[in-house]
């Protein structure tokens, strides 16, 4: 009788386990629901990326327009200063001619190769003459002390 009770409970346990496992694991509606959520999230993410791209594109265009407007206002002010003010005030502003207002003025030191290309900024201060030590030298900024015979 004990064996029969054990086998009966085992059969009932297997049946309940099979029923619950089938309900939880192989539920097609749950799988479909999860796939739908995944597709919704992917669409939402794609839409968000498109909106971010559009935002930065519009921002770039607006900044470009703002820069152009600033250049126009500055050229207008410089031209008015040259026409309406004395030489001292007009000399403080850039000339309002056809020269580029915000162009880079290159010196002989900046343009070593003569091809007119802009060079990358240096991350060090160049030496003024060949006898000067560079900023990365071990004794840079230290005064030399002459040793005396008393030491």
C-alpha positions as CSV (number, residue, x, y, z in Angstrom):
1,X,0.0,0.0,0.0
2,X,2.9,2.3,0.8
3,X,4.3,1.7,-2.7
4,X,1.0,2.5,-4.3
5,X,0.6,5.7,-2.4
6,X,4.2,6.8,-3.4
7,X,3.6,5.9,-7.1
8,X,0.2,7.8,-7.0
9,X,1.8,10.9,-5.5
10,X,4.7,10.7,-8.0
11,X,2.2,10.5,-10.9
12,X,0.2,13.4,-9.5
13,X,3.4,15.4,-9.1
14,X,4.6,14.7,-12.7
15,X,1.2,15.7,-14.0
16,X,1.1,18.9,-12.1
17,X,4.7,19.7,-13.1
18,X,4.0,19.0,-16.8
19,X,0.9,21.2,-16.7
20,X,2.7,24.1,-15.0
21,X,5.7,23.8,-17.2
22,X,3.6,23.8,-20.4
23,X,1.7,26.8,-19.2
24,X,4.8,28.9,-18.3
25,X,7.3,27.8,-20.9
26,X,5.2,27.1,-24.0
27,X,2.7,29.9,-23.7
28,X,2.5,31.2,-27.3
29,X,0.6,34.3,-26.2
30,X,3.4,35.2,-23.7
31,X,6.0,34.7,-26.4
32,X,4.0,36.8,-28.9
33,X,3.6,39.5,-26.3
34,X,7.3,39.6,-25.5
35,X,8.1,39.7,-29.3
36,X,5.7,42.6,-29.7
37,X,7.3,44.5,-26.8
38,X,10.7,44.0,-28.4
39,X,9.5,45.3,-31.7
40,X,7.9,48.3,-30.1
41,X,11.1,49.1,-28.2
42,X,13.2,48.8,-31.4
43,X,10.8,51.2,-33.2
44,X,10.9,53.6,-30.3
45,X,14.7,53.5,-30.3
46,X,14.9,54.0,-34.0
47,X,12.5,57.0,-33.8
48,X,14.5,58.5,-30.9
49,X,17.8,58.2,-32.9
50,X,16.2,59.9,-35.9
51,X,14.9,62.7,-33.7
52,X,18.4,63.2,-32.1
53,X,20.0,63.3,-35.6
54,X,17.4,65.8,-36.8
55,X,17.9,67.9,-33.6
56,X,21.7,68.2,-34.1
57,X,21.3,68.8,-37.8
58,X,19.0,71.7,-37.1
59,X,21.3,73.0,-34.3
60,X,24.2,73.0,-36.7
61,X,22.3,75.0,-39.3
62,X,21.1,77.5,-36.7
63,X,24.7,78.0,-35.4
64,X,25.9,78.5,-38.9
65,X,23.2,81.1,-39.5
66,X,24.1,82.8,-36.2
67,X,27.8,82.9,-37.2
68,X,27.0,84.5,-40.5
69,X,24.7,87.0,-38.8
70,X,27.5,87.8,-36.4
71,X,29.9,88.4,-39.2
72,X,27.4,90.6,-41.0
73,X,26.8,92.7,-37.9
74,X,30.5,93.0,-37.2
75,X,31.3,94.1,-40.7
76,X,28.4,96.6,-40.5
77,X,29.8,98.1,-37.3
78,X,33.4,98.2,-38.6
79,X,32.2,99.9,-41.8
80,X,30.2,102.4,-39.8
81,X,33.1,103.1,-37.5
82,X,35.4,103.8,-40.4
83,X,32.8,106.1,-42.1
84,X,31.4,107.9,-39.0
85,X,34.1,107.9,-36.3
86,X,37.6,109.3,-36.0
87,X,40.6,107.2,-36.8
88,X,41.2,106.1,-33.3
89,X,37.9,104.3,-32.9
90,X,38.0,102.9,-36.4
91,X,41.5,101.5,-35.9
92,X,40.2,99.4,-33.0
93,X,37.9,97.5,-35.3
94,X,38.9,95.4,-38.2
95,X,38.6,97.0,-41.6
96,X,35.3,96.6,-43.3
97,X,36.8,95.8,-46.7
98,X,36.6,92.6,-48.7
99,X,39.3,91.0,-46.5
100,X,38.1,88.0,-44.4
101,X,37.0,89.4,-41.0
102,X,37.6,86.2,-39.1
103,X,40.4,84.9,-41.2
104,X,43.6,83.7,-39.7
105,X,46.6,86.0,-40.2
106,X,49.7,83.9,-40.6
107,X,53.2,85.2,-39.6
108,X,56.5,84.1,-41.1
109,X,57.0,82.0,-38.0
110,X,53.7,80.1,-38.4
111,X,54.3,79.4,-42.1
112,X,57.6,77.5,-42.4
113,X,56.9,75.4,-45.4
114,X,55.4,78.2,-47.5
115,X,52.4,76.2,-48.8
116,X,49.8,78.3,-47.0
117,X,48.3,75.4,-44.9
118,X,47.3,76.0,-41.4
119,X,49.4,74.1,-38.9
120,X,48.3,72.3,-35.7
121,X,48.8,74.3,-32.5
122,X,51.9,73.5,-30.5
123,X,51.6,72.0,-27.0
124,X,54.7,73.8,-25.9
125,X,56.3,77.2,-25.9
126,X,58.9,77.5,-28.6
127,X,62.4,78.7,-27.6
128,X,63.2,82.3,-28.4
129,X,66.9,81.4,-29.2
130,X,69.0,78.3,-29.6
131,X,70.9,78.8,-26.3
132,X,67.7,78.8,-24.3
133,X,66.6,75.5,-22.6
134,X,63.2,74.2,-23.4
135,X,60.3,73.8,-20.9
136,X,60.8,70.1,-20.7
137,X,64.4,70.3,-19.7
138,X,65.4,69.0,-16.3
139,X,67.0,72.3,-15.3
140,X,64.3,74.6,-16.7
141,X,63.6,77.6,-14.4
142,X,66.4,76.7,-12.0
143,X,69.2,79.1,-11.3
144,X,72.7,77.7,-11.6
145,X,74.7,78.1,-8.4
146,X,78.4,78.2,-8.8
147,X,80.2,75.8,-6.4
148,X,82.7,77.4,-4.1
149,X,85.8,75.9,-2.7
150,X,84.4,76.1,0.8
151,X,81.8,73.3,0.1
